[in-house]
Amino acid sequence: MAKKNKIEIALEYYTKKGAEILNTVNSRNNLTADEIIHFGEEMAILEYKMTALEVAKES
């Protein structure tokens, strides 16, 4: 049970971080190409981690 709680906590954390990145991107209209790439990479990392956590949660 403790393992699942840690997974849920991590999922909530990464979901919040993803929302923060999206809010940052959506609130700015002067992003450089480098910033867009950086934020895209950060989102990809978060999505990868969240997918791995979802798989771990199911097993």
C-alpha positions as semicolon CSV with decimal commas, in nm:
position;residue;x (nm);y (nm);z (nm)
1;M;0,000;0,000;0,000
2;A;0,281;0,244;0,081
3;K;0,426;0,186;-0,267
4;K;0,101;0,291;-0,431
5;N;0,084;0,601;-0,217
6;K;0,431;0,704;-0,331
7;I;0,335;0,645;-0,693
8;E;0,020;0,854;-0,654
9;I;0,217;1,134;-0,489
10;A;0,472;1,129;-0,771
11;L;0,197;1,135;-1,034
12;E;0,035;1,434;-0,866
13;Y;0,371;1,613;-0,852
14;Y;0,450;1,554;-1,219
15;T;0,097;1,651;-1,320
16;K;0,137;1,979;-1,132
17;K;0,479;2,041;-1,291
18;G;0,331;1,978;-1,636
19;A;0,050;2,223;-1,569
20;E;0,303;2,484;-1,457
21;I;0,499;2,442;-1,781
22;L;0,182;2,469;-1,990
23;N;0,074;2,780;-1,801
24;T;0,414;2,937;-1,859
25;V;0,407;2,861;-2,230
26;N;0,046;2,971;-2,273
27;S;0,094;3,296;-2,082
28;R;0,385;3,417;-2,294
29;N;0,370;3,541;-2,649
30;N;0,740;3,605;-2,696
31;L;0,898;3,262;-2,654
32;T;1,219;3,201;-2,843
33;A;1,273;2,884;-3,042
34;D;1,519;2,765;-2,776
35;E;1,260;2,819;-2,502
36;I;0,996;2,629;-2,700
37;I;1,237;2,340;-2,748
38;H;1,335;2,347;-2,380
39;F;0,974;2,343;-2,258
40;G;0,890;2,068;-2,508
41;E;1,177;1,857;-2,380
42;E;1,066;1,914;-2,020
43;M;0,711;1,807;-2,108
44;A;0,840;1,496;-2,285
45;I;1,043;1,399;-1,976
46;L;0,739;1,450;-1,751
47;E;0,517;1,245;-1,982
48;Y;0,775;0,965;-1,990
49;K;0,796;0,959;-1,609
50;M;0,420;0,966;-1,571
51;T;0,379;0,680;-1,818
52;A;0,635;0,473;-1,627
53;L;0,457;0,545;-1,300
54;E;0,120;0,445;-1,448
55;V;0,271;0,115;-1,563
56;A;0,424;0,060;-1,219
57;K;0,091;0,138;-1,057
58;E;-0,083;-0,131;-1,261
59;S;0,166;-0,402;-1,170
